């Protein structure tokens, strides 16, 4: 199982780099070429959401991205450090962030809706330590040459 980890300052200009790295690692992992645009878009949406939450909450900690390749799938986790009162969220669920993070709920719902529209296997969780969006795609095993 190969893993690439990124940590970047919660600034919008770093989201593009995360998208490019995710697409490169997904390609190397064997994600179908036709799906790479969806990977880029989903990662961009998840990272932009995390950046927005960090900025709204006045946090200086980095956004975390973990890209993991295993035998049959490629997964990406995007984590933020913004605590939430609700123990778990599901795609499309209302994100009940604390009053200190005054992000409009419609923007949060829209970002999660876009991600869940792009990714079949997505899980969104949040607790008092922060939020995590986990996405995965199937991979095509490398062809064995004779």
C-alpha positions as CSV (number, residue, x, y, z in Angstrom):
1,X,0.0,0.0,0.0
2,X,1.6,3.2,-1.2
3,X,0.7,6.5,0.4
4,X,1.5,10.1,-0.5
5,X,0.7,12.8,2.1
6,X,0.4,16.5,1.6
7,X,0.0,19.3,4.1
8,X,-0.6,22.8,2.8
9,X,-1.4,26.2,4.3
10,X,-5.1,27.0,4.1
11,X,-4.7,29.3,1.1
12,X,-6.8,28.9,-2.1
13,X,-3.7,29.1,-4.3
14,X,-2.5,25.7,-2.9
15,X,-5.7,23.9,-4.0
16,X,-4.5,23.7,-7.6
17,X,-1.3,22.0,-6.5
18,X,-3.3,19.4,-4.5
19,X,-5.4,18.7,-7.6
20,X,-2.4,18.2,-9.8
21,X,-0.7,15.9,-7.3
22,X,-3.9,13.9,-6.9
23,X,-4.3,13.4,-10.6
24,X,-0.7,12.3,-11.1
25,X,-0.8,9.8,-8.2
26,X,-4.3,8.5,-9.4
27,X,-2.9,8.0,-12.9
28,X,0.1,6.1,-11.5
29,X,-2.2,4.0,-9.2
30,X,-4.2,2.8,-12.3
31,X,-7.3,5.0,-12.1
32,X,-9.0,5.0,-15.5
33,X,-8.0,8.0,-17.6
34,X,-11.7,8.9,-18.2
35,X,-12.1,9.4,-14.4
36,X,-9.1,11.6,-13.8
37,X,-11.0,14.8,-14.4
38,X,-13.5,13.7,-11.7
39,X,-10.6,13.0,-9.3
40,X,-9.2,16.5,-10.0
41,X,-12.6,18.1,-9.5
42,X,-13.5,16.2,-6.4
43,X,-10.1,16.9,-4.7
44,X,-10.4,20.5,-5.7
45,X,-13.8,20.8,-4.1
46,X,-12.8,19.0,-0.9
47,X,-9.6,21.1,-0.5
48,X,-11.4,24.3,-1.3
49,X,-14.0,23.4,1.4
50,X,-11.3,22.7,3.9
51,X,-9.5,25.9,3.1
52,X,-12.7,27.9,3.5
53,X,-13.4,26.3,6.8
54,X,-9.9,27.0,8.1
55,X,-10.1,30.6,7.0
56,X,-13.5,31.1,8.4
57,X,-12.4,29.6,11.7
58,X,-9.2,31.6,11.8
59,X,-7.1,28.4,12.0
60,X,-3.5,28.4,11.0
61,X,-3.0,24.6,10.9
62,X,-2.5,23.0,7.5
63,X,-5.1,21.2,5.4
64,X,-4.2,17.5,5.2
65,X,-4.5,15.3,2.1
66,X,-3.6,11.6,2.0
67,X,-3.5,9.7,-1.3
68,X,-3.4,5.9,-0.9
69,X,-3.0,3.2,-3.5
70,X,-3.8,-0.4,-2.8
71,X,-4.4,-3.5,-5.0
72,X,-8.0,-2.6,-6.1
73,X,-8.6,1.0,-5.3
74,X,-7.2,4.5,-5.0
75,X,-8.4,6.7,-2.1
76,X,-8.0,10.3,-1.1
77,X,-8.7,11.7,2.3
78,X,-8.9,15.5,2.9
79,X,-8.9,16.6,6.5
80,X,-9.6,19.9,8.3
81,X,-9.1,20.9,11.9
82,X,-12.5,22.7,12.3
83,X,-14.4,21.0,15.2
84,X,-18.1,20.2,14.8
85,X,-20.8,19.4,17.4
86,X,-22.4,16.6,15.3
87,X,-20.6,13.2,15.6
88,X,-21.0,12.3,11.9
89,X,-22.0,13.8,8.6
90,X,-23.1,12.1,5.4
91,X,-22.9,13.5,1.9
92,X,-25.5,16.2,1.5
93,X,-26.1,16.5,5.2
94,X,-26.2,19.9,6.8
95,X,-22.8,20.7,8.3
96,X,-23.5,22.1,11.8
97,X,-20.2,23.8,12.4
98,X,-19.8,25.9,15.5
99,X,-20.9,29.6,15.5
100,X,-17.2,30.5,15.4
101,X,-17.2,29.2,11.8
102,X,-19.8,31.2,10.0
103,X,-19.7,29.5,6.7
104,X,-23.1,29.6,4.9
105,X,-24.7,26.2,5.1
106,X,-25.7,26.4,1.5
107,X,-22.1,26.5,0.4
108,X,-21.2,23.5,2.5
109,X,-24.1,21.6,1.2
110,X,-23.2,22.5,-2.4
111,X,-19.6,21.4,-2.0
112,X,-20.7,18.1,-0.5
113,X,-23.3,17.6,-3.3
114,X,-20.7,18.2,-6.0
115,X,-18.3,15.7,-4.4
116,X,-21.0,13.1,-4.0
117,X,-22.1,13.6,-7.6
118,X,-18.5,13.1,-8.8
119,X,-17.5,10.1,-6.5
120,X,-19.5,6.9,-6.1
121,X,-17.6,6.0,-2.9
122,X,-17.5,9.0,-0.6
123,X,-17.7,9.3,3.2
124,X,-17.8,12.5,5.2
125,X,-17.2,12.5,8.9
126,X,-16.6,15.2,11.5
127,X,-16.1,15.4,15.2
128,X,-14.6,17.6,17.8
129,X,-11.1,17.2,16.2
130,X,-12.2,18.2,12.7
131,X,-13.7,16.9,9.5
132,X,-12.6,14.3,7.0
133,X,-13.8,13.6,3.4
134,X,-12.8,10.1,2.2
135,X,-13.2,9.3,-1.5
136,X,-12.1,6.2,-3.5
137,X,-12.1,5.0,-7.0
138,X,-11.4,1.5,-8.5
139,X,-8.1,0.9,-10.2
140,X,-7.2,-1.2,-13.2
141,X,-4.4,-3.7,-12.4
142,X,-1.4,-3.2,-14.5
143,X,-1.2,-5.6,-17.4
144,X,1.3,-8.5,-17.0
145,X,3.7,-8.7,-19.9
146,X,4.7,-12.2,-21.1
